[in-house]
Amino acid sequence: MPEINSISPKASVRSPRPSVDQQMVCCFTADERESIEKLAQNEMRSLSATIRMLSLRGLSQYQQDTLIAD
């Protein structure tokens, strides 16, 4: 007979597996890193999320510029 005040065991709760599963190493100057850190802080993002956002925006812009040049 279960106790009245007992807590039923719950299934293990985990964060969802990240959709990003490939890592890259990037090198930045001290000034570049400081600028990225300030941007991340202002936008309340992690440093890695900020770098990913900047990379994707830059990639998109580069692809558009390349298509225009062709």
Secondary structure, 3 states (H helix, E strand, C coil): CCCCCCCCCCCCCCCCCCCCCCCCCCCCCHHHHHHHHHHHHHCCCCHHHHHHHHHHHHHHHHHHHHHHHC
